[in-house]
């Protein structure tokens, strides 16, 4: 983990030295710019959690030509494509993004429609960066003959407590804002990093190809200009200076900051500047003009008769290992009548014992659900460390464990009353493989940052709400709160 000395910030002090944004003027300005754009927004999501701010849009789990072409034909301004690339090796990720780039370019040509491409990834800075956006840039420039002037980097995600201040990215933990490189997320075995200052993070991740002094930044002081119009013009001017795929960091404390930046970005795009975007979940919502929707209630997820008529228990699958998830699990397991089944993942290196463990967990899971008990299947909380010196060995083992977890859902003897998946790789594998989802409608969020898919007709359990709970999101009691809501 980083040895940096950036201090933490009391959450109560957030933005105290800045003027408040002119909310009405900012949203009015953004509305004008949205009305002038006819470009399709395509969001490539490296795990299923990126829809945690939107509703009424579709997620495709394939990037083949029919899926991409269908997305272009939709009436809405944007669509998501689930790549699940955070669960891939670097080589697989590069191959997938080359394929996606070519497919998007072909679909855009066929339909005569221009597009804006967003690479949506983790708000705590984990993922295949800069590999994904560099691969997309190379392929799209080759396929279209156009060139990208810059790359927008915007990890702000208010629902998850992620803020960027003075170019430093922070994670809210309890009542404090902690520099991201000083959190457990920066110690990720595959995607770890040492810097919280996003300029230094870019230099680190690009191995010096883009040095910190060459990284532009949109400061909060500019986003809080005396007038929205003045701020938008100045930010647009900054963006118009970009060339050679230069990097632009976006500071933000609230959605108004993102809205003003987005208005300026649309102005620059209208003047034929081209950008790729690497962001967390907030920016796609604002760029697509998706209005805020109240949190979902049980009646929004299930017709009353459907929830009450299923005699089986509900199923919670937990693969995430971060501390937040472990604490949420602890509180869930205090629930009376809950059946908790631990999956010993430390047997993964012993093939026969691992197979026996899978059979044991599957049998217990089916027995519990058929008896009408709510059931949680969770991986051992002690982190498995291989110490091979190869980051991708850790990823391969993670995928083997994820495949086993997915198999538990594939092996269900009947449909549970509900399904909750905790963790990005876990939720992706269950959604695409076990449930067989090809296209899902995003209903909204059941709690802040926790999205719900409505499965398609083609899925194993059609028209079923599937709750995707990111590993690094939510208050301590949120997992228990959701289960209580559904019973």
N, C-alpha and C positions, 0 to 999 in steps of 0.2 A: 504494500500500500504506500501511497505518497508520503514523503517526508516534508511536504510543503507546510508553510506556517501561516496560511491565510486564516484569519480568525472566523469563528462562527458569528452569526448575527441573531439576536433575539427576534423571534418571529413578530413580536409586537412592534418592533422598530421598522418593519418592512415599509419602505417608501416614505418614511416620515419626513425626509428632507426634500421631497419632490412635490411639485404642485399636482393637484388632482387632475386627471384627464377630463377634457370637455366631452363627456360621453355622447350627448346628443349630436354634436357637430361631427364627431368622428364617425359614428355609425351612418349618419346621413351622407358623409363624403364617401364612405365605402360603398354604400348602396348605389351611388352614381357610377362608381368605377365598375362594380359588378355588372351593372346594366349595359355597359359598353363592351364587355368581353363575351365572345362566343366560343372560346376555346374549351375543349373538354379537359377536365382534370382527372388524371389517372393516378391513383395512390397505390404504390407497390408496398405492401405491408409485410415486414419480416416475421411477424407472428400475429395471431388473431386479435390481439388486444388493441390494435390501432384504431378500431371503430368506437373507442370508448368516449367519444364526444359527439357522435353523429347519430342520426336516426332517419328512417325512410329511404335509405340507400342500399344498394346491393353489394355483396361481397362475392366474388368469383374465386373458386379454389383451384382453377386451372388457368394457365396463360396460353392456351391454344388459340388458334385463329377464331373459331366460333365464339369463344368466351370474350375475347377482346373486341371483336366486331359487335357482339351483343351489347357490351358496355358502351361503345361509341353510339349505338342507336338509342340508348335509354334517353328519356326526356330530361332527367335530372342532370345537374351540372357536373357530377363526379361519380366515379365508381371505384371500388377497391379490388385489388387482386392480391390474394394471399399467397405469398411466396414461401413463407416459413423458412426463409434463408438463415435466420439466426440459429437454426438447428442443422445447418449444412456445413460441410468443410469449405475452405476458401476456394478450392478447385470446383466444387459443385456449384457454389454461389456464382462464380464467374461464368460458368457455362449457362446456368439458368438465366442470368441477366443478359447475356448475349442473345439468347433465344427470345426473351421478352422484348428486348430492344428492336429486334428485327420484326417481330410480330406486330408491335405497336406501329412501327414505321409503315409497314404494308397496309395495316388497317386504316391508318390516317390517309394514305394515298388513295386507297379504294373509295373512301367516303368523303374525300375532299375536306377534311376537318383537321385543324391544327389542335395542338394539345399542350398542356402543362403537366410535367411529370414530377411527382413527389415521391421520394424514397422515405417512407415512414419507418422510424425505428425507435429504440428505447429512449425514454426521457432521462435515464441515468447513464446514457452514453455508451451502452454496450451494443455491439453489432459489427458487421463486416464493413467498416468504414476505414479508408476511402474506396475500398475495392468495388462496392456496388455502384456508386455514382461515377467512378472513373470508367467502369466497364460500360455503363449506359451511355456516357458521353461519347466514348470512342465508337460504339456501334451506331448510335443515332446520327452522329456527324458523318459517318461513312455512308449510311443508308439515305440520309436526307440532303447531304451537301451543305447543311447549315452548321453554324458553330455556336457553342455555348460561351457566353461572356462571363458567367459567374455561377457560383454555387451558394445558395442561402443555407445557413446553419441555424436552426431554431429549435432547441430542445425544451422550450417552455411548455409546461403542462400543469396548469393551476390545480386541476382536480387531484393530481397526485402529489402536489406540494413541490413542484420543480420550478425554480425561478432563476433568471439570469440577471445579475446586477454587476455593473462595472466589468463586464465581460467574464465574470466568474459565475459558473453554474452551481446552484445550491440545491440541496435536497432537504425538505422539511422533515425533521424527526422530532416528534413531540412538540416542544415550544421553541425550537431553535432551527435555524437554517445552517446546515453543515455543507462546506465545500464538497462537491461530488467526489473528488479524488480521496477524500478522507472518510468515505462511507464503505460499507462492505461491497457495494456494487463495483467499485474500482478494483477490487481484488479478484474479480471474475477470472477463472482459470483460462478461459479462452479469449475474453475481450477486455482484459484489465488495462488500466491506464494510470498515469502518475500526475496529471495536471488537471486542475479545476478551471483555471483561466483558459477559456476556449481558444484564444490565440495560441497559447502554448500547447493545448490539446491537439489543434490542427497540425502544428509543427511536429509534435510527437507521432501522431498517427500517419502523417505523410512522409515520415522519415526525413524531414527537412526539405522536402520538395517545395513546400509553402512555409516560409519562415514566419514567425509571429509578427514581425514588423511589417509584413506584407498583407496581413489579414485586416480587412476593413471591419468596422463595427458600427452598428446603429445604437447610439447611446440613449439612455433613458431621458436625459435632458432634452434631446432632440424630439423624442416621442412625446414629451410634455411641453412642446412649444406653446407660446402664447395663443396661437390659433391653430386649428387642425389643418387648415389650408397651407399655412406657412410651414408646418412640420412636414406635411406630405411633399411639398415642393423641394424642401431641402433633402429629404430622404431619397426622393426620386433623382435628384442631382447626383447624390452619392452613388446610386445604382447605375446611373448612366456612365460613370467613370470606369465601370468594371470591364475587364477584358482578360483573355487568356485563362478563363475559368477561375478567376480570383474568388477568394472566399469572403463572405459577408456574415458576420455574427449579428444576431438579433437579441438585444437585451429586452426583457419584458417582465412586468410584475402582474399584469392583468390582461383581460381580453381586449380592452381598449387599446393597449399598446400594440397588440397583434393586429387589430383592425386598422390602425393608422398606418402601420408598416405595409399591410396588405394593399391598402389603397395606393400607396406610393409604388409598390411593386407592380400593380396593374398598369399604372401610368408608364413605368419604364418599359414594360412588355408591349404596350401599345405603340411605343416608339421603336419597336423591333429589337429590343434587347432580349436575349434568351438566357434563362437560368434553369438549372436543375436545383431541386430543393431537397435538403435532408432535414427532416423535422420530427418532432414528437406529434402527439395527436391533436394539439390545439390548432395549428396552422391549417390543416386540411378543412376543418370545420369552418373557419373564417373565410378561407379562399372560396369555398363552395357556397357560401351564404346560407349555411344550415342554421336555422333558428334554434334557440335554446328550448328544450322540452322538459316538462316536469319529470321527475323520477317515476319509473314504472311502478304500478301497483300490481298485486296478484291478479286482479281482474283483467289487467292489460295483457297478462301472460297466458292465462288459462280461462276458458269458459268454466264456470263453476262446476258444471256437471262432469267435465273431463278430469279436473283435479280430484274431486271427491270419489269418482267411480273407479279409479285405479287402486286396487288393494295393495299394490307393492309399495315398498319404501322408496324414498328418494336417495340418490347416489351422489356423493361428493368424492371427486378424484383429485388427489394432491400430489404434484410432482415437484413443485418449487421448494427450494431449500433455504431461501433467504430468511433472516431472523423475523421479519414481519409476518411471513407465512406461518412460521413455527409458532409464534405467539397467537395468531388467529386460530390455529389448529388446537392449541391448548385450551382456549376458551370454548371452542366448539365441543371438545371432548368432555366438557363438564355437563353437557346437556343430558338429562335423564332419558334413558331409553335408546340412546344412540349406540349403534354397533360400530366399533372402531377396529379396523384391521390393519396391522402394520405389515408392509411389504419389505422384507429384508433385502435391500439392494446390494448389500456387501457380498452377497453370494454370486454376483454377476460374473466374477472371474472363474467360477467353478461351474461348468456347464450343466452337469447332472444335478447338482444341488439347486442351481438356479431354476431349472425346469421343474423340480419338485416343489420349490417355493411358489412358483407361478400357479401350479395345480392346486396347492393348498389355499392360496388367496382367492382363486376363482371359485372354488367350492364354497368357501365361507361367505363370499360376496353374494352368490346366488341364493344360498340358504337364508341369509339375513333379509335380502330384498323380498323374497317370496313370503317370508314371515311377516312382512309389512313394516319392518324396522328401517328407519333412516340409517344409512350406512356410509361411513367414510373410509376410503382406502388411501393410505398415506405411505410414502416412502420413508425409510429410516431417517431420522433427523440428523444423525451424525454424518457429516459430509464424507463421501468416499473420495479419497485422494490416491491417485495412482503413482505419482512421482516418477513418471517416465521421462520427463523433460520435454515432452511433445504435447503442445496444447491441444492438438487435434485428437490425440488419444483420449483425452478427457471428454471431448465432444462425442466421439464414437461410442464411448461407454454410456454417456447420457442418452444417446439415441437408442441404444439397446434397451436401456431401462424404460425409456418412453414407449418403445414398441411393446414391452410387456404390459405397461399400464394401459395402453390402447387395447391390447388383447383382452383385458378384463372387461372392457365395455363391449367388444366384439363378441365375447363369450357369454353375455347376459342371456338368461333363459326367457326374459320378457322385458317389456319397457318399464323402466323405473318411473315413479311419479314425477321426478324432475332429475336433471343432471347439471351439476356444477363442476367445472374443471378449473383447477388452480395452477397457474403457471403457463408461460407462453408455449413452450414445446408441447407440454401435456395437452393443452386445449386445442392446439393445431392438429396433432395426431388423432385425438379423439374425434374432432369435428370432421376431418377429411377422410380418415381411414375407417374408424369404428362406426361413425354415423353416416359416412358416405355422402357428405354434403358437397354438391357442385356449385350451388348458388343459394345464398341465404340473404334474407331481408334483415337489416339491423332495426330492431324494434325501438331501441333506446338504451337507457342505463337504469339498472335496478337500484344502484347506489352510485355516488359520484365515481366515475372512472371504471365502472364495472358493466360492460355491455352485454346485451342479450341478442342472440341470433334467433330468427325463426327459420327452422330448417325447411328445405325445399321438398317438393313432391317426390324427388328422386331418392331422398335419404332413407335410411333404415327406419327411422321414426319420423314420418312426415309431419310438417306443421307443428313441430315441437319447439318450445323455447329452450335454448341452450345457453346457459349462463357461463360467461367467460370471465374468470376472476384473475387478473394479472397478479403475479407473485409479489410485485413491489408496490402494490396499491392497497389503500383501504386503512381504516382505523382498526384497532385491535379487536373490537367486537363485531366487525362487519360480517365475517363469515357466519358466525352464530346468528346474527341478526337476519341474514338472508334465509337461512334454514328455518328459523322460527316463523318468518313470513310465509313460507311455503307449506306450513303444516297447520 
